[in-house]
Amino acid sequence: MAFGNQPVRQAPAGDAYFQNIPLNDTGMVQFFYHSPSSKLPIRDVLNEQGGGSITEPHIECGAHNYWHSYCQDRVRSFAGSDKKYLFLMTTCNSRELARHYKKRSIVGYIEKTDTGKNLQNVNGMNVQFVKGKARLYSFDDAFPFPINIPTKNMSREETGTILYHFNKCDDILDDCIQEIIRLDKDNCTCMRVGKGKTCMFRDECRRWNRL
């Protein structure tokens, strides 16, 4: 895990130029909708909560706001800031996890390395995404976050506390991607299948290479 002042690359899609931006050990918390059909902390790919088949966070390639601009203003703010960590927060909606059901927690994060613009975004908008190294953890290992807000800036001290907590836990990102593949049989949240779009990160996408 990189910790300290590291640069982040910034460029629109299709542009080879990246600008180095110094980053600080601070972060931002961002909410996403959990899949009620899964005991793992994955997004609601089956539209069980009525918000559509959720594509973000797009953990398959370590991105957020990549295919759909659910929270454009917040992600744009994070992308242009010197904050390094986008903490992923959700409310557990699996009734099988009685101890965690309806409780809110941070279940992982994206360590920012790139920002850019996806001109093929499903909204038809020129929106900004964040990309980096994604890590996810089980609800048993999640960091409790009972504050009922969709987003929050985190200080260096708060960021360090969360990272220290997860340092002792197992990263289950691969298990979560397998779960997305299992549930999203029609690939509603993968833009490579039957949608006439090209994913710029397909060569490194852990889902793409398993389908």
N, C-alpha and C positions, 0 to 999 in steps of 0.2 A: 504494500500500500504506500503510495507516495504521500508524504506529509511535509508541507513546507511551501515555499514560493516556487511553484512550477508554472510554466507558460501553458496557455490553452490556444489551440489553433482556431481561427475564425475565418470562414469564407462561405459565400453562397454556393449552392449546388453547381457542380460542373466547373468550378473555378479552382485552379490548382494553387492559388495564392492563399496563404494562411498568415494571419497576424498574431504575433506572440503577445499574450496578455498575462501579466503577472497575477497569480492567484493567491488568496489568503486561506488559512485554515478555518473558514467559516462556511455556513451553509444555509439552505432554505428548505423548509418542509413543504411538500406538495401532496395533496390528497388524491386518491384514485378509488374507483369502485371495485370491490372484491367480488369474485365469482362465488355465488352461494353453493354451486355444485362442487366446489373444491375445498379440501382442507389445507391446501397450499395457498400462499399469498399471491395469487395471480389476479389479473384484471377480469372484469365481467365480459368474457368473450361471447357469451350466449345471450346477452341482452335480457337477463333475468330480472334486472332492476329497472328496465324500461328506458335506459339512457342510450340504447343502441348497442351494437357489438363493439365493445371498447377496444381501441387499438393502443392506447397509451396507459402506462409507460410501455414502450415497445422494447421490452427487455431482451428480445431475440438478438438485437444488434446494439443494445445498451443506449437506447435513445428515448427522448421524451418530446412530445409534440411533433412527432415525425410525420405520421400519416394523417393526423386529425388535430386541429387546433382547439382542444378542449379548454385550454387556459392560456391563450396566447399572450396576454398582457403580463402574466406572472412569469411565464417561461422566457419571454423576451427580456424582462427585467433581470432574471437570473443569468441569462446568456451573456448579457452585456456587463455584468458585474464582475467583481473580483472574488466572488464566492466560489468555492470549489465543489461542494457536496450538495446534491439534490436528494434530500431524504424523502423516501416514499412512504406515505402514511395511508392507512386504510382502516375501515371498520370491518371486523370479521363477521361474515354473514353465513358461515357454515354452522348449521344447527348441530352437526356432529361434534363440534368443538365447544361443548357446553361451558368450559372454563373461560373461553375467549369470546363467545358469541356476543355480538353487539358492543364489543369493547374496541376502542380505537388505539392503534399502536403504530410505531414506525417499524417496517418490516424489511428495510434495506435502503440502498442508496445508489445513485449514479455519481461516480467521481468524474467530473467534467474534464474532457480533453479537447473536444471540438464543438463548435457551433456552426450552423449553416442554414440554408434555406432550401426547402424541398418544393420545387415548382410544380410537382405532381400531387401535392397535398389534396386529399379528397374534398376539401372545402372549396377548391378552386382558388385558393388564396396563396399569396407569397408569404408564407409564415416561417418563423424561425424555430429551429429545433436545437436541442442540446444532446450531445453524444459523449459517451465515455465508458468507463469500466463499471458494469452493473454488478451488484451483489444483492442477493435476497436470502432471507432467513425465515425459519419456521415461526408460527405464532407462539410456540413455546419459548423461542429465543427472542421474540420481538421486544422492542423497547417501548414500555408503556407511554402513551401520549394522550391523556384523557381530555385535552383541550379541544373544544368543539369549534374549530376554525379550519378553513380549507388550506391555509398557508401561513407560514410564519418564518421570519428571518431568525437565524440561529447565530449566537455569538461564538467566538473562538472557544470559550469555556464549555458552552453547551455542545458544540460540535465535538470537542474532544471527549466529553463524557459519553456521547452516543457511540463514537468510533471505538472507544475503549471497551464498551459493553459488547459490541459485535466482534471485537478481536478474539473473544473467547468462544465464539459460536461457529458452527459449520455453515458455509455458503451452500445454499441449495438451488442455485440458479439453474443448473442443468435439469434438475427434477421439475422445476417450475416450467421450463420450456417444453419438456416432455408432456406435462399436464395440459399446457395450451394446445399442443398438437393433438392430444387425445380428445379434448373437449370440442375444439374448433374444427370439426371434421370437414366442414365446407370451406374452410380457410377464409372466413369472412373478415378476419383481421390481418390477413397476409396479402399485400398488394401484388404479389407475383402471380397469383392464380386467377386467370380469367378476367382481369380488370384492365388490361392494356397498358399497364404501367411498368416501369423498370425501377427496381430498388437499387440505389447507388451503393448500398452496403451488402449486397447479396453474397459476395464472396466471403464475407466474414460473419454473415448471419447464421447463428446456430440452428435456427428453425429451417431456413432455406435449404441448408445442406443435409437435412434429415428427411425432407419430404420426398 
